[in-house]
Amino acid sequence: MNALLEIKGLQVRMGEQTILDGVSLHVPTGGIVTVLGSNGVGKTTLMRAVSGVYRSTAGSIHFDGSDISRWPSHRIVAAGLAQAPEGRQIFSSMTVAENLRIGAVGLSPDEQAEEQEKQLARFPILRARYRQQAGTLSGGEQQMLCIARALMCRPKLLLMDEPSLGLAPKVVRAIFDLISLIRTEGHSVLLVEQNARAALRVADYAYVMDGGRIAIEGSSTELANDARVRAAYLGGHAS
C-alpha cells in the first residue's frame, strides 16, 4: 500500500533543546496509524510539525507525493491534511456554525453546505447546538465539534491529537468508533493517543515514542502483545 504520509529523520529543536530526534514513520493510504507514549516525549510536537505549525530543523515530511516540510499550514490544509488538535482548541466565542464554516477550506458554497449537512448528521448534538456558542458545549461536544471542523475540508489525512483526553468512557468509545468509521469513508488517520488499549484496537500499525525518538514499532497486534508495551501502557497484559 502506498504511503500517503512519509516522515524521514525528522528533527525539531526549540532553542537548545531537541524535541524530535530523527523520527521516521509512515501512514499508508487508507490506514490508521497510532503514535503512543507518555507525556513530554514529543508526540504533539510531531503533529504540529506535520501540520506546519512547527518548522523542522532536519529531515523531511512528504504528503501525497509532495515535500511539505516548508509549506505554511494553510497550504497543507488545502492539500488535504487536517488536524483535530490536542485540547480541542475550538473558537469558544463563535457559534458551532461558525466553527464548522472555518473548517471548510477550499470548498465551494455548495460543497460546504453538503459537507456541513454530513457532519451535522454524523453529530446530531451539533445540529441541536448549531447557533450556540462553542464555549458553552460540554467537553465531549467540543471534541465532536473539533473533529467535525477538521473533516469539513474533506481531508485525505486526519491528524488526531489525544481525542479521548478528559472525556467520559462512553464518549471515548464513541470517538474510537468514529475513527474506524471515517476510514471507511476514505480518510487516513494519524492518531496520537495515551489510551493505548483503545488506540491499538482501531489502528493497523503503531509507533511508541520515547525521548523524542521512535523506540518501538510494529503492527497493532504485535505491540499489543509486546511485553514492554503491555508493562508500560496496558497494565501488564494484552488488550
N, C-alpha and C positions, 0 to 999 in steps of 0.2 A: 504493500500500500504506500502511495506517495506521501512524503512529508509535507504537510501544509505549513507547519512552523518548524524551522531548524535553527537551533541555537548552538554555536560552537565557541568554546573557550571564552565565555563572556566574563568580563571583569568590570566591576563598578566600584569606584572609590569615592569616599566622602572625606575631603581633606586628606589627612594622613592615614585614614582607616580604609582598609579594603573590605567591602561588604560582600561582594561576589568575587570569587577567585577561580576563574576557569570553568564556569558552569557550561555543560553541554547537555542538551536534551532535544527531543523532537516530539511533535504531535502529528500523527498521521491524519490524512483526510478522513473524516467520518469517525474519528476516535475520541475517546475520553481518557485523558492523562491526568494523574494527580501528583502533586508535589506535597510531601509530608515533612514534618519537622517541628521542633519546639519553637517557642518564641525567640526572636532575635537571631535566627540562623540565615536570614536573607530572603525568605520566601516573598514577602511583599515587595522588597527591592527588585527581585526578579520580575514580578508582574509589572511594576512601574517602568522598568527598563524596556520590556517588550512593548508596552503601550506608549512609549515615547516621553514619559514624564521625567525619567532619569536618563542621562546620557552614559553610555558605556565608555570605558577607557581602553578596552581591548576586546577582541573577539567580534563575532558577527551575529546578526539576527536576520534570517531570511523568512519571509512570509509570502506564500503563494508565488514563489519564484523570484521575488524581488528582495534586495538587501534594504531593510528598513531601519538599519542601525542609526541613521542620522535623520530620519524623517521626523517632522513635527507630529504631534499627537493627532491633529485634525486630519492630516493626510493618511495616517494609519487607520483611523476610523473609516474614512471614505473608502479605503482599500478593502474593508471587510473584517476588521478586527476591533471588537468592542470589549469593554471591561465593566463588570459589576464589582466595584471596589470594596475593600475591607471597610467595615463601619458604615456601609450603605451609602453615605455621602449624597443623599438626595438634597434637593433645594427646598429647605424647610418652609420658607416663606411663600413659595409658589404652590399652586394647586397641583393635584395629581395630573390633570390635563396638561398643564404647562410643563411639568416634568417629562411627560411622555413626548410632547412635541419637541423638546430639546434633544431627545434621543434620535429623532428621525432624520439623521444626517444623510443628505443626498437623495432623499425620496421626493417624488412629485407629490402635489397635494392629494391626488387620487390614491397613490401608493401609501401615503401617510395615513389617510383615512382607513384604508384597508388593513394596514398593519396595526393601527390602534384598535380597531374592532377585534382583531385576532387576539391581542393582548388582554383586552377587557373581557373577552370570552374565556380566556385562559385563567384570569384572575377576577372572578366576579366581584370580589370585595372592592376592587379598584373602580369598577363601574359605580358601585354604591357610594364611593368616596370621591367621585370624579371632580366635583367642584370644591372639595375640601382641601385646606392647606396640608401639604405633605407632612409638616412637622407635627401635626396632631394625630397621625396614624400610629398604631401600635408598632412595636419592633418588627413583628412578623409581616405586617402590612407594608412597612417601609422596605423590607427586604424584597417583597414581591414587586414593589414599585421599582426598586433598583434593577432587578432582573428584567422586568418588562421594558424599562427605559433602554437598557443595553440591547435588547432584542429588537427594538424599534427600527434600527438601521439595517436589519436583516444580515447580521454578520456571518461570515464563513467560520470564524473562530470567536468563541466567547471565553474571556478570561473571568474566572470567578474566584475572588479572594475571600476566604473564610465565610461562605454564605450561611453557615449554621451558627455563627458566633452569637451567643447571648439569647438564642431562641428556645422556646419550649420544645420538648421532644416531638410533639405532634406536628409542629411546624417544620422541624428538622426533617422528619420523614417525608413531608410534602415537598420540601425543597429538593431532596435527593431523588424522589420520584420524578420531579420535573427535569432534573439533569438527564436522566435516562430518556425521557420523552423528547427533549429538544434535539437529542442526537438523531432520533428517527425523522426529524423534520429537516435534516441536512446541516445542522450546526455541529462543528467540532468543539470540544471543551478542554481547556486547561484549568484545572481546579487546584487551588491551594487550600488546604484544609487541615485542622488539628484533629478533627473527628476521624481518625484513621480507619476505624471499623466501617463507618458509613461510606467513606471515600473509596476504600478498596472494593466495596460491594458493587459500585457503579462503574469504576474505572477499568480500562483494559490494561493499562501499564502504569507503573508508579516509580517515582524517584523519592528518595529520602535525602534531605539536605542537612548538613551539619557544618557549622563554621564557615558558611559561605561557599561550600562545595557540595557536589553530589557524593554522598557516602555509600549509598546502596541504590540499585535499580533492578527492575525486573518486572515480569508480568504481575498483575494484582494477586493472582493465586500464589505465585512464588513468594511474594512479600508477605502475604497473609500467613504463610507457613514458615517464614524465616524467624529463627529463634531470637535474633537481635530486634527485629521489628515487633514481634509478639511481646517481648520483655519491656520495650520502651513505650509502645503505643497501644497494645491490645490487651493489657492486663495479664500478660503471661501466657495467653492461649490464643489459638487461631480463631478468627471470626467465622 
